[in-house]
Amino acid sequence: MDKNLNEIKEIINEWNPIKIEPLLDDEYTVEVQLINDYLQKHEDITFSDLGEKINDIFDNKFKGYFIKTEESFYIAKKILKTK
C-alpha cells in the first residue's frame, strides 16, 4: 500500500463514517481506493470537489446507512494535506 493510500485509510478509519463497531482495519478498503483513484485522476482538486466525491462514494456504497454530511469536506481537507 503506498503512502497516500495508507494515509487516506487512516483518515477514513478514524472518521468511521458508518460508525462500524468494532471497525476492522480493512473495512473501508474499497472506498479508500476509490478516493485515491479519484485523486490520481484530478491533480488540481479542491477540498469541495473531494468532499462531494467522498459523500457520493459513501452514499452509493452504504445507502441508508450513510447520510451526506459537511464532515466529508473536513475529511477532504485532511486528505488533501497529505498529498
N, C-alpha and C positions, 0 to 999 in steps of 0.2 A: 504494500500500500504506500503510495507516495505521500510526501509531507502534507500537501494541501488536502488530500483525501482524508488523511488521518486527523488533521486539524478540524476539518468540516465535521467529521464523525464525532469528535469530542464535543464540539459546539452543539450539534443536534442532539446528541445523547444527554448532555447537560440540560438542554431545554426540555427534552422529552415531551414533544407536543401532544402526544396521545395519552400521556401520563400512565404509561405501562409500568406496572409493578409486579414482580421485580423486572427491571429492564435488563435484557440480555445485551451483551456487547455488540452483537451484530443485528440488533432489532431493526435499525433503520438503514441497513446497508444499501438497499435499492434506491432509497430516497437520496442518500448521500451521494451515490454515484450519479444520479440524475442531476443533482445540483452541481457537482463537479463537471459533468459533461457540458452543462449549460454555461458554466464559467469559462470553459476551454473554448467554446464557440463564440463567446461575446467578450472581447477584450476590454472595451470601454463601457462596461456595465455600471449602472448607478445602483445604489442601495435600494432605491424604489423599485426598479425593474427586477432586481433579485428578490426583493421581498414579495412582489407579486408572484414570481415564479415559485418561490417556496410555498406560498399559500396554495397555488394551483397544484403543485406536486402532492402535498399532503391532503388536499381536498379530494383529488382524484383517487388517491390510494386508500384513504380512510373515510370515505363518505359516511356521514352520520356520526363519526367519532371525532372528527376534526372540524372546528369552526374557524373560518378565516379570521385572522387576528392582526392587529397592529404590531404585536410582538414579533411577527415574521420580519418586519422591517428592522427591528433591533438586531435580530439574529443575522439578517443580511449584512448589516454594518459590521458585526463581529467577524463574519466570514470574509468580507472584503478586506478587513485589516490584516488578515493572514496571508493575502496574496503577495 
